[in-house]
């Protein structure tokens, strides 16, 4: 009897883990990719005045040039966060 209960327990656990894996795959987040056109990097339509101001403050900080004294580490080769997300960076030609 004990052996049968062990096999049933293993089967139940395996089934639950299988369902959990399937749910994780089905509900996985997907990257929509780069937005086309001039909308990329701009605020979304319909922001309130306060939201637009906060967006502009964040965008200015994102595009601000930084230096070693501002906390850049030795592995950082650019001077702005924007360069890390631009493809290709706006101030550099595309490398081949």
Jmol script that loads the backbone (N, CA, C; Angstrom):
load data "model"
ATOM      1  N   UNK A   1       0.817  -1.189   0.000  1.00  0.00           N
ATOM      2  CA  UNK A   1       0.000   0.000   0.000  1.00  0.00           C
ATOM      3  C   UNK A   1       0.863   1.256   0.000  1.00  0.00           C
ATOM      4  N   UNK A   2       1.967   1.194   0.776  1.00  0.00           N
ATOM      5  CA  UNK A   2       2.837   2.357   0.869  1.00  0.00           C
ATOM      6  C   UNK A   2       3.458   2.684  -0.488  1.00  0.00           C
ATOM      7  N   UNK A   3       3.854   1.678  -1.244  1.00  0.00           N
ATOM      8  CA  UNK A   3       4.465   1.875  -2.553  1.00  0.00           C
ATOM      9  C   UNK A   3       3.485   2.528  -3.522  1.00  0.00           C
ATOM     10  N   UNK A   4       2.214   2.117  -3.469  1.00  0.00           N
ATOM     11  CA  UNK A   4       1.197   2.696  -4.346  1.00  0.00           C
ATOM     12  C   UNK A   4       0.979   4.168  -4.014  1.00  0.00           C
ATOM     13  N   UNK A   5       0.922   4.500  -2.719  1.00  0.00           N
ATOM     14  CA  UNK A   5       0.743   5.899  -2.312  1.00  0.00           C
ATOM     15  C   UNK A   5       1.919   6.760  -2.761  1.00  0.00           C
ATOM     16  N   UNK A   6       3.114   6.217  -2.723  1.00  0.00           N
ATOM     17  CA  UNK A   6       4.300   6.954  -3.161  1.00  0.00           C
ATOM     18  C   UNK A   6       4.228   7.251  -4.652  1.00  0.00           C
ATOM     19  N   UNK A   7       3.796   6.253  -5.437  1.00  0.00           N
ATOM     20  CA  UNK A   7       3.690   6.450  -6.885  1.00  0.00           C
ATOM     21  C   UNK A   7       2.614   7.478  -7.215  1.00  0.00           C
ATOM     22  N   UNK A   8       1.515   7.426  -6.493  1.00  0.00           N
ATOM     23  CA  UNK A   8       0.441   8.395  -6.711  1.00  0.00           C
ATOM     24  C   UNK A   8       0.929   9.787  -6.352  1.00  0.00           C
ATOM     25  N   UNK A   9       1.645   9.930  -5.254  1.00  0.00           N
ATOM     26  CA  UNK A   9       2.172  11.230  -4.837  1.00  0.00           C
ATOM     27  C   UNK A   9       3.132  11.782  -5.879  1.00  0.00           C
ATOM     28  N   UNK A  10       3.995  10.935  -6.403  1.00  0.00           N
ATOM     29  CA  UNK A  10       4.941  11.367  -7.432  1.00  0.00           C
ATOM     30  C   UNK A  10       4.182  11.796  -8.687  1.00  0.00           C
ATOM     31  N   UNK A  11       3.174  11.057  -9.058  1.00  0.00           N
ATOM     32  CA  UNK A  11       2.392  11.404 -10.243  1.00  0.00           C
ATOM     33  C   UNK A  11       1.662  12.730 -10.051  1.00  0.00           C
ATOM     34  N   UNK A  12       1.106  12.960  -8.871  1.00  0.00           N
ATOM     35  CA  UNK A  12       0.399  14.214  -8.591  1.00  0.00           C
ATOM     36  C   UNK A  12       1.379  15.385  -8.628  1.00  0.00           C
ATOM     37  N   UNK A  13       2.526  15.235  -8.000  1.00  0.00           N
ATOM     38  CA  UNK A  13       3.529  16.307  -7.989  1.00  0.00           C
ATOM     39  C   UNK A  13       4.004  16.588  -9.411  1.00  0.00           C
ATOM     40  N   UNK A  14       4.265  15.551 -10.196  1.00  0.00           N
ATOM     41  CA  UNK A  14       4.710  15.735 -11.578  1.00  0.00           C
ATOM     42  C   UNK A  14       3.641  16.450 -12.404  1.00  0.00           C
ATOM     43  N   UNK A  15       2.388  16.106 -12.195  1.00  0.00           N
ATOM     44  CA  UNK A  15       1.294  16.761 -12.919  1.00  0.00           C
ATOM     45  C   UNK A  15       1.201  18.232 -12.540  1.00  0.00           C
ATOM     46  N   UNK A  16       1.298  18.530 -11.271  1.00  0.00           N
ATOM     47  CA  UNK A  16       1.221  19.923 -10.818  1.00  0.00           C
ATOM     48  C   UNK A  16       2.383  20.727 -11.391  1.00  0.00           C
ATOM     49  N   UNK A  17       3.592  20.170 -11.344  1.00  0.00           N
ATOM     50  CA  UNK A  17       4.748  20.871 -11.904  1.00  0.00           C
ATOM     51  C   UNK A  17       4.598  21.079 -13.410  1.00  0.00           C
ATOM     52  N   UNK A  18       4.046  20.100 -14.096  1.00  0.00           N
ATOM     53  CA  UNK A  18       3.803  20.252 -15.533  1.00  0.00           C
ATOM     54  C   UNK A  18       2.827  21.373 -15.833  1.00  0.00           C
ATOM     55  N   UNK A  19       1.742  21.438 -15.066  1.00  0.00           N
ATOM     56  CA  UNK A  19       0.770  22.521 -15.248  1.00  0.00           C
ATOM     57  C   UNK A  19       1.391  23.879 -14.941  1.00  0.00           C
ATOM     58  N   UNK A  20       2.197  23.937 -13.881  1.00  0.00           N
ATOM     59  CA  UNK A  20       2.850  25.203 -13.541  1.00  0.00           C
ATOM     60  C   UNK A  20       3.788  25.659 -14.665  1.00  0.00           C
ATOM     61  N   UNK A  21       4.531  24.731 -15.244  1.00  0.00           N
ATOM     62  CA  UNK A  21       5.436  25.075 -16.339  1.00  0.00           C
ATOM     63  C   UNK A  21       4.650  25.557 -17.556  1.00  0.00           C
ATOM     64  N   UNK A  22       3.534  24.899 -17.857  1.00  0.00           N
ATOM     65  CA  UNK A  22       2.723  25.293 -19.006  1.00  0.00           C
ATOM     66  C   UNK A  22       2.129  26.690 -18.798  1.00  0.00           C
ATOM     67  N   UNK A  23       1.633  26.961 -17.602  1.00  0.00           N
ATOM     68  CA  UNK A  23       1.058  28.278 -17.299  1.00  0.00           C
ATOM     69  C   UNK A  23       2.128  29.356 -17.414  1.00  0.00           C
ATOM     70  N   UNK A  24       3.345  29.066 -16.947  1.00  0.00           N
ATOM     71  CA  UNK A  24       4.434  30.036 -17.020  1.00  0.00           C
ATOM     72  C   UNK A  24       4.778  30.359 -18.474  1.00  0.00           C
ATOM     73  N   UNK A  25       4.777  29.356 -19.336  1.00  0.00           N
ATOM     74  CA  UNK A  25       5.095  29.576 -20.747  1.00  0.00           C
ATOM     75  C   UNK A  25       3.988  30.354 -21.442  1.00  0.00           C
ATOM     76  N   UNK A  26       2.746  29.995 -21.172  1.00  0.00           N
ATOM     77  CA  UNK A  26       1.610  30.654 -21.820  1.00  0.00           C
ATOM     78  C   UNK A  26       1.509  32.121 -21.401  1.00  0.00           C
ATOM     79  N   UNK A  27       1.799  32.413 -20.130  1.00  0.00           N
ATOM     80  CA  UNK A  27       1.663  33.769 -19.616  1.00  0.00           C
ATOM     81  C   UNK A  27       2.962  34.561 -19.629  1.00  0.00           C
ATOM     82  N   UNK A  28       3.973  34.072 -20.308  1.00  0.00           N
ATOM     83  CA  UNK A  28       5.269  34.759 -20.326  1.00  0.00           C
ATOM     84  C   UNK A  28       5.141  36.114 -21.008  1.00  0.00           C
ATOM     85  N   UNK A  29       5.843  37.095 -20.465  1.00  0.00           N
ATOM     86  CA  UNK A  29       5.852  38.433 -21.055  1.00  0.00           C
ATOM     87  C   UNK A  29       6.620  38.397 -22.364  1.00  0.00           C
ATOM     88  N   UNK A  30       6.177  39.183 -23.301  1.00  0.00           N
ATOM     89  CA  UNK A  30       6.865  39.273 -24.580  1.00  0.00           C
ATOM     90  C   UNK A  30       7.254  40.716 -24.845  1.00  0.00           C
ATOM     91  N   UNK A  31       8.374  40.889 -25.484  1.00  0.00           N
ATOM     92  CA  UNK A  31       8.877  42.213 -25.820  1.00  0.00           C
ATOM     93  C   UNK A  31       8.245  42.652 -27.133  1.00  0.00           C
ATOM     94  N   UNK A  32       7.519  43.778 -27.138  1.00  0.00           N
ATOM     95  CA  UNK A  32       6.888  44.218 -28.381  1.00  0.00           C
ATOM     96  C   UNK A  32       7.878  44.810 -29.372  1.00  0.00           C
ATOM     97  N   UNK A  33       9.103  45.054 -28.956  1.00  0.00           N
ATOM     98  CA  UNK A  33      10.106  45.606 -29.852  1.00  0.00           C
ATOM     99  C   UNK A  33      10.078  47.125 -29.865  1.00  0.00           C
ATOM    100  N   UNK A  34      10.866  47.683 -30.743  1.00  0.00           N
ATOM    101  CA  UNK A  34      10.992  49.134 -30.850  1.00  0.00           C
ATOM    102  C   UNK A  34       9.745  49.703 -31.510  1.00  0.00           C
ATOM    103  N   UNK A  35       9.245  50.798 -30.937  1.00  0.00           N
ATOM    104  CA  UNK A  35       8.097  51.463 -31.555  1.00  0.00           C
ATOM    105  C   UNK A  35       8.559  52.157 -32.832  1.00  0.00           C
ATOM    106  N   UNK A  36       7.815  52.009 -33.908  1.00  0.00           N
ATOM    107  CA  UNK A  36       8.216  52.638 -35.165  1.00  0.00           C
ATOM    108  C   UNK A  36       7.908  54.135 -35.180  1.00  0.00           C
ATOM    109  N   UNK A  37       8.587  54.838 -36.053  1.00  0.00           N
ATOM    110  CA  UNK A  37       8.297  56.252 -36.268  1.00  0.00           C
ATOM    111  C   UNK A  37       8.876  57.155 -35.204  1.00  0.00           C
ATOM    112  N   UNK A  38       8.326  58.349 -35.133  1.00  0.00           N
ATOM    113  CA  UNK A  38       8.857  59.362 -34.222  1.00  0.00           C
ATOM    114  C   UNK A  38       8.311  59.233 -32.806  1.00  0.00           C
ATOM    115  N   UNK A  39       7.400  58.297 -32.562  1.00  0.00           N
ATOM    116  CA  UNK A  39       6.814  58.143 -31.230  1.00  0.00           C
ATOM    117  C   UNK A  39       7.821  57.588 -30.226  1.00  0.00           C
ATOM    118  N   UNK A  40       8.830  56.876 -30.702  1.00  0.00           N
ATOM    119  CA  UNK A  40       9.802  56.288 -29.793  1.00  0.00           C
ATOM    120  C   UNK A  40      10.536  57.388 -29.034  1.00  0.00           C
ATOM    121  N   UNK A  41      10.503  57.310 -27.706  1.00  0.00           N
ATOM    122  CA  UNK A  41      11.193  58.282 -26.875  1.00  0.00           C
ATOM    123  C   UNK A  41      10.345  59.465 -26.470  1.00  0.00           C
ATOM    124  N   UNK A  42       9.198  59.623 -27.062  1.00  0.00           N
ATOM    125  CA  UNK A  42       8.304  60.727 -26.705  1.00  0.00           C
ATOM    126  C   UNK A  42       7.292  60.258 -25.668  1.00  0.00           C
ATOM    127  N   UNK A  43       6.643  61.217 -25.004  1.00  0.00           N
ATOM    128  CA  UNK A  43       5.625  60.851 -24.027  1.00  0.00           C
ATOM    129  C   UNK A  43       4.383  60.324 -24.745  1.00  0.00           C
ATOM    130  N   UNK A  44       3.572  59.586 -23.995  1.00  0.00           N
ATOM    131  CA  UNK A  44       2.341  59.062 -24.579  1.00  0.00           C
ATOM    132  C   UNK A  44       1.280  60.156 -24.579  1.00  0.00           C
ATOM    133  N   UNK A  45       0.362  60.119 -25.510  1.00  0.00           N
ATOM    134  CA  UNK A  45      -0.687  61.138 -25.570  1.00  0.00           C
ATOM    135  C   UNK A  45      -1.604  61.078 -24.349  1.00  0.00           C
ATOM    136  N   UNK A  46      -2.142  62.220 -23.967  1.00  0.00           N
ATOM    137  CA  UNK A  46      -3.145  62.270 -22.919  1.00  0.00           C
ATOM    138  C   UNK A  46      -2.610  62.458 -21.510  1.00  0.00           C
ATOM    139  N   UNK A  47      -1.333  62.825 -21.363  1.00  0.00           N
ATOM    140  CA  UNK A  47      -0.799  63.038 -20.021  1.00  0.00           C
ATOM    141  C   UNK A  47      -1.321  64.348 -19.446  1.00  0.00           C
ATOM    142  N   UNK A  48      -1.510  64.377 -18.134  1.00  0.00           N
ATOM    143  CA  UNK A  48      -1.871  65.628 -17.469  1.00  0.00           C
ATOM    144  C   UNK A  48      -0.646  66.533 -17.465  1.00  0.00           C
ATOM    145  N   UNK A  49      -0.816  67.782 -17.071  1.00  0.00           N
ATOM    146  CA  UNK A  49       0.310  68.720 -17.027  1.00  0.00           C
ATOM    147  C   UNK A  49       1.382  68.223 -16.064  1.00  0.00           C
ATOM    148  N   UNK A  50       0.972  67.703 -14.899  1.00  0.00           N
ATOM    149  CA  UNK A  50       1.933  67.176 -13.927  1.00  0.00           C
ATOM    150  C   UNK A  50       2.677  65.960 -14.487  1.00  0.00           C
ATOM    151  N   UNK A  51       1.949  65.072 -15.139  1.00  0.00           N
ATOM    152  CA  UNK A  51       2.575  63.883 -15.712  1.00  0.00           C
ATOM    153  C   UNK A  51       3.547  64.268 -16.822  1.00  0.00           C
ATOM    154  N   UNK A  52       3.171  65.231 -17.648  1.00  0.00           N
ATOM    155  CA  UNK A  52       4.056  65.686 -18.719  1.00  0.00           C
ATOM    156  C   UNK A  52       5.318  66.313 -18.144  1.00  0.00           C
ATOM    157  N   UNK A  53       5.183  67.073 -17.063  1.00  0.00           N
ATOM    158  CA  UNK A  53       6.342  67.686 -16.419  1.00  0.00           C
ATOM    159  C   UNK A  53       7.267  66.605 -15.854  1.00  0.00           C
ATOM    160  N   UNK A  54       6.694  65.596 -15.186  1.00  0.00           N
ATOM    161  CA  UNK A  54       7.501  64.505 -14.643  1.00  0.00           C
ATOM    162  C   UNK A  54       8.187  63.713 -15.751  1.00  0.00           C
ATOM    163  N   UNK A  55       7.495  63.505 -16.857  1.00  0.00           N
ATOM    164  CA  UNK A  55       8.108  62.816 -17.993  1.00  0.00           C
ATOM    165  C   UNK A  55       9.303  63.610 -18.500  1.00  0.00           C
ATOM    166  N   UNK A  56       9.139  64.927 -18.644  1.00  0.00           N
ATOM    167  CA  UNK A  56      10.218  65.769 -19.158  1.00  0.00           C
ATOM    168  C   UNK A  56      11.417  65.762 -18.212  1.00  0.00           C
ATOM    169  N   UNK A  57      11.161  65.798 -16.902  1.00  0.00           N
ATOM    170  CA  UNK A  57      12.252  65.732 -15.926  1.00  0.00           C
ATOM    171  C   UNK A  57      13.011  64.410 -16.076  1.00  0.00           C
ATOM    172  N   UNK A  58      12.272  63.326 -16.210  1.00  0.00           N
ATOM    173  CA  UNK A  58      12.902  62.017 -16.381  1.00  0.00           C
ATOM    174  C   UNK A  58      13.659  61.905 -17.682  1.00  0.00           C
ATOM    175  N   UNK A  59      13.097  62.441 -18.750  1.00  0.00           N
ATOM    176  CA  UNK A  59      13.769  62.388 -20.048  1.00  0.00           C
ATOM    177  C   UNK A  59      15.051  63.220 -20.027  1.00  0.00           C
ATOM    178  N   UNK A  60      15.008  64.374 -19.381  1.00  0.00           N
ATOM    179  CA  UNK A  60      16.210  65.208 -19.267  1.00  0.00           C
ATOM    180  C   UNK A  60      17.303  64.482 -18.482  1.00  0.00           C
ATOM    181  N   UNK A  61      16.925  63.830 -17.378  1.00  0.00           N
ATOM    182  CA  UNK A  61      17.900  63.082 -16.584  1.00  0.00           C
ATOM    183  C   UNK A  61      18.459  61.906 -17.378  1.00  0.00           C
ATOM    184  N   UNK A  62      17.617  61.260 -18.166  1.00  0.00           N
ATOM    185  CA  UNK A  62      18.027  60.117 -18.983  1.00  0.00           C
ATOM    186  C   UNK A  62      19.037  60.539 -20.039  1.00  0.00           C
ATOM    187  N   UNK A  63      18.855  61.716 -20.625  1.00  0.00           N
ATOM    188  CA  UNK A  63      19.727  62.193 -21.698  1.00  0.00           C
ATOM    189  C   UNK A  63      20.930  62.985 -21.190  1.00  0.00           C
ATOM    190  N   UNK A  64      20.999  63.246 -19.887  1.00  0.00           N
ATOM    191  CA  UNK A  64      22.086  64.037 -19.318  1.00  0.00           C
ATOM    192  C   UNK A  64      23.429  63.313 -19.442  1.00  0.00           C
ATOM    193  N   UNK A  65      24.441  64.036 -19.865  1.00  0.00           N
ATOM    194  CA  UNK A  65      25.781  63.463 -19.944  1.00  0.00           C
ATOM    195  C   UNK A  65      26.342  63.322 -18.542  1.00  0.00           C
ATOM    196  N   UNK A  66      26.961  62.201 -18.274  1.00  0.00           N
ATOM    197  CA  UNK A  66      27.520  61.907 -16.962  1.00  0.00           C
ATOM    198  C   UNK A  66      29.031  61.764 -17.087  1.00  0.00           C
ATOM    199  N   UNK A  67      29.725  61.922 -15.993  1.00  0.00           N
ATOM    200  CA  UNK A  67      31.164  61.747 -15.958  1.00  0.00           C
ATOM    201  C   UNK A  67      31.560  60.781 -14.866  1.00  0.00           C
ATOM    202  N   UNK A  68      32.850  60.517 -14.758  1.00  0.00           N
ATOM    203  CA  UNK A  68      33.341  59.585 -13.759  1.00  0.00           C
ATOM    204  C   UNK A  68      32.966  60.065 -12.357  1.00  0.00           C
ATOM    205  N   UNK A  69      33.029  61.360 -12.114  1.00  0.00           N
ATOM    206  CA  UNK A  69      32.679  61.898 -10.815  1.00  0.00           C
ATOM    207  C   UNK A  69      31.213  61.717 -10.463  1.00  0.00           C
ATOM    208  N   UNK A  70      30.377  61.432 -11.479  1.00  0.00           N
ATOM    209  CA  UNK A  70      28.951  61.218 -11.251  1.00  0.00           C
ATOM    210  C   UNK A  70      28.629  59.770 -10.918  1.00  0.00           C
ATOM    211  N   UNK A  71      29.642  58.902 -10.929  1.00  0.00           N
ATOM    212  CA  UNK A  71      29.411  57.530 -10.507  1.00  0.00           C
ATOM    213  C   UNK A  71      29.472  56.485 -11.595  1.00  0.00           C
ATOM    214  N   UNK A  72      29.972  56.820 -12.770  1.00  0.00           N
ATOM    215  CA  UNK A  72      30.104  55.803 -13.807  1.00  0.00           C
ATOM    216  C   UNK A  72      31.198  54.820 -13.410  1.00  0.00           C
ATOM    217  N   UNK A  73      30.961  53.537 -13.645  1.00  0.00           N
ATOM    218  CA  UNK A  73      31.941  52.519 -13.291  1.00  0.00           C
ATOM    219  C   UNK A  73      32.958  52.325 -14.401  1.00  0.00           C
ATOM    220  N   UNK A  74      33.972  51.503 -14.159  1.00  0.00           N
ATOM    221  CA  UNK A  74      35.036  51.311 -15.148  1.00  0.00           C
ATOM    222  C   UNK A  74      34.578  50.594 -16.413  1.00  0.00           C
ATOM    223  N   UNK A  75      33.469  49.860 -16.357  1.00  0.00           N
ATOM    224  CA  UNK A  75      33.004  49.142 -17.539  1.00  0.00           C
ATOM    225  C   UNK A  75      32.131  50.003 -18.439  1.00  0.00           C
ATOM    226  N   UNK A  76      31.752  51.185 -17.976  1.00  0.00           N
ATOM    227  CA  UNK A  76      30.891  52.054 -18.760  1.00  0.00           C
ATOM    228  C   UNK A  76      31.734  52.811 -19.776  1.00  0.00           C
ATOM    229  N   UNK A  77      31.328  52.757 -21.037  1.00  0.00           N
ATOM    230  CA  UNK A  77      32.118  53.413 -22.071  1.00  0.00           C
ATOM    231  C   UNK A  77      31.416  54.611 -22.675  1.00  0.00           C
ATOM    232  N   UNK A  78      30.201  54.884 -22.256  1.00  0.00           N
ATOM    233  CA  UNK A  78      29.469  56.020 -22.785  1.00  0.00           C
ATOM    234  C   UNK A  78      29.237  57.035 -21.671  1.00  0.00           C
ATOM    235  N   UNK A  79      28.664  58.160 -22.044  1.00  0.00           N
ATOM    236  CA  UNK A  79      28.476  59.224 -21.063  1.00  0.00           C
ATOM    237  C   UNK A  79      27.016  59.535 -20.793  1.00  0.00           C
ATOM    238  N   UNK A  80      26.087  58.738 -21.297  1.00  0.00           N
ATOM    239  CA  UNK A  80      24.667  58.984 -21.055  1.00  0.00           C
ATOM    240  C   UNK A  80      23.909  57.667 -21.082  1.00  0.00           C
ATOM    241  N   UNK A  81      22.860  57.587 -20.282  1.00  0.00           N
ATOM    242  CA  UNK A  81      22.022  56.390 -20.271  1.00  0.00           C
ATOM    243  C   UNK A  81      21.354  56.184 -21.623  1.00  0.00           C
ATOM    244  N   UNK A  82      21.065  57.275 -22.316  1.00  0.00           N
ATOM    245  CA  UNK A  82      20.396  57.176 -23.617  1.00  0.00           C
ATOM    246  C   UNK A  82      21.231  56.380 -24.613  1.00  0.00           C
ATOM    247  N   UNK A  83      22.544  56.465 -24.524  1.00  0.00           N
ATOM    248  CA  UNK A  83      23.406  55.747 -25.458  1.00  0.00           C
ATOM    249  C   UNK A  83      23.283  54.241 -25.289  1.00  0.00           C
ATOM    250  N   UNK A  84      22.954  53.783 -24.087  1.00  0.00           N
ATOM    251  CA  UNK A  84      22.825  52.347 -23.845  1.00  0.00           C
ATOM    252  C   UNK A  84      21.588  51.768 -24.504  1.00  0.00           C
ATOM    253  N   UNK A  85      20.582  52.582 -24.752  1.00  0.00           N
ATOM    254  CA  UNK A  85      19.342  52.073 -25.320  1.00  0.00           C
ATOM    255  C   UNK A  85      19.147  52.447 -26.773  1.00  0.00           C
ATOM    256  N   UNK A  86      19.958  53.351 -27.291  1.00  0.00           N
ATOM    257  CA  UNK A  86      19.825  53.763 -28.690  1.00  0.00           C
ATOM    258  C   UNK A  86      20.452  52.703 -29.587  1.00  0.00           C
ATOM    259  N   UNK A  87      19.846  52.477 -30.733  1.00  0.00           N
ATOM    260  CA  UNK A  87      20.393  51.521 -31.682  1.00  0.00           C
ATOM    261  C   UNK A  87      20.285  52.084 -33.088  1.00  0.00           C
ATOM    262  N   UNK A  88      21.322  52.559 -33.692  1.00  0.00           N
ATOM    263  CA  UNK A  88      22.632  52.872 -33.149  1.00  0.00           C
ATOM    264  C   UNK A  88      22.563  54.137 -32.304  1.00  0.00           C
ATOM    265  N   UNK A  89      23.588  54.382 -31.468  1.00  0.00           N
ATOM    266  CA  UNK A  89      23.567  55.606 -30.679  1.00  0.00           C
ATOM    267  C   UNK A  89      23.477  56.833 -31.577  1.00  0.00           C
ATOM    268  N   UNK A  90      22.713  57.845 -31.177  1.00  0.00           N
ATOM    269  CA  UNK A  90      22.503  58.992 -32.054  1.00  0.00           C
ATOM    270  C   UNK A  90      23.770  59.766 -32.354  1.00  0.00           C
ATOM    271  N   UNK A  91      24.776  59.740 -31.459  1.00  0.00           N
ATOM    272  CA  UNK A  91      25.973  60.534 -31.686  1.00  0.00           C
ATOM    273  C   UNK A  91      27.089  59.754 -32.361  1.00  0.00           C
ATOM    274  N   UNK A  92      26.861  58.454 -32.646  1.00  0.00           N
ATOM    275  CA  UNK A  92      27.888  57.626 -33.255  1.00  0.00           C
ATOM    276  C   UNK A  92      27.344  56.959 -34.512  1.00  0.00           C
ATOM    277  N   UNK A  93      28.173  56.838 -35.549  1.00  0.00           N
ATOM    278  CA  UNK A  93      27.717  56.116 -36.763  1.00  0.00           C
ATOM    279  C   UNK A  93      27.609  54.625 -36.477  1.00  0.00           C
ATOM    280  N   UNK A  94      26.801  53.940 -37.257  1.00  0.00           N
ATOM    281  CA  UNK A  94      26.649  52.493 -37.108  1.00  0.00           C
ATOM    282  C   UNK A  94      27.972  51.806 -37.448  1.00  0.00           C
ATOM    283  N   UNK A  95      28.388  50.889 -36.583  1.00  0.00           N
ATOM    284  CA  UNK A  95      29.630  50.149 -36.817  1.00  0.00           C
ATOM    285  C   UNK A  95      29.348  48.924 -37.664  1.00  0.00           C
ATOM    286  N   UNK A  96      30.283  48.587 -38.524  1.00  0.00           N
ATOM    287  CA  UNK A  96      30.094  47.401 -39.388  1.00  0.00           C
ATOM    288  C   UNK A  96      31.079  46.343 -39.076  1.00  0.00           C
TER     289      UNK A  96
END
end "model"
wireframe off; spacefill off
backbone 0.3
color backbone group
